[in-house]
Amino acid sequence: MTRFDFSGQTVLVTGGAQGIGRGIVEQFAASAAQVLIADLRQAEAEALASTLQQRGQRAHALGVDLAEPAAVEALVAGIDRQFGRLDVIVHNAGYFPLTDFACITPAILERTLAVNLGALFWLTQAALPLFERQGGGCVLVTSSVTGPRVAYPGLTHYAASKAGVNGFIRSAALELAPRGIRVNGVEPGMIRTPAMDNLGDAELSSRIAGRVPLGRLGEPADIAGAMLFLASDVASYITGQTIVVDGGATLPETTIQLDGAA
């Protein structure tokens, strides 16, 4: 694995207490970044920060409900006061209760859009003064193949939010490029995390893995590796883009051709 060095940089990871977020936090911390773990599950974030600190790495837990714009603004203001800089934002937090289309309520839709898309706006907007003071910055987003490329029953609200995320990435990248701010994202496919429980039991997970051309579900480290690349100087000429990390799952025109392949 390519080793990146984020010494002297402060990286904020939302939804960093478990799953994909935890994988991202662990890899940035192992690459010498100071990592701020922002999560609604503050106790889990604090436990992860403690584990990383015991390894000699720099990590801090921050409790926040990203559905509230005022809380997002306060989060970034607190980071500025306590840490004095912010180099990379990774907006990984997501909300996606599996819900039949006919049963989606205003509350479900509003929270889905607020956490997945709205918080991305307010985080980026709040960070602008810090980025400009430092001469630039990097905004990364955990998007999804669901919405921009494929569909999954029961996730129409989530798919709509992620399609919006990809639109944000392109438009914000164009508008913020003159300020030295890059905006990119990663589109995960099926990743082995606790969130997979939303989609069904272990048997379903095994069947899904059998339909992935690379023959397995993804791991949080697979997404983290792409995030570190996009945050690094190696990707300094990349903005407004997403990287699909799905083991080739979105490649087949039809899954019929995969029957018996696993």
Secondary structure, DSSP 8 states (H G I E B T S, - for coil): ------TT-EEEEET-SSHHHHHHHHHHHHTT-EEEEEES-HHHHHHHHHHHHHTT-EEEEEE--TT-HHHHHHHHHHHHHHHS---EEEE---------GGG--HHHHHHHHIIIIIHHHHHHHHHHHHHHHHT-EEEEEE--SBTTTB--TT-HHHHHHHHHHHHHHHHHHHHHGGGTEEEEEEEE-SB-SGGGGGT--HHHHHHHHHTSTTSS-B-HHHHHHHHHHHHSGGGTT--S-EEEESTTTT--S-GGGGTT--
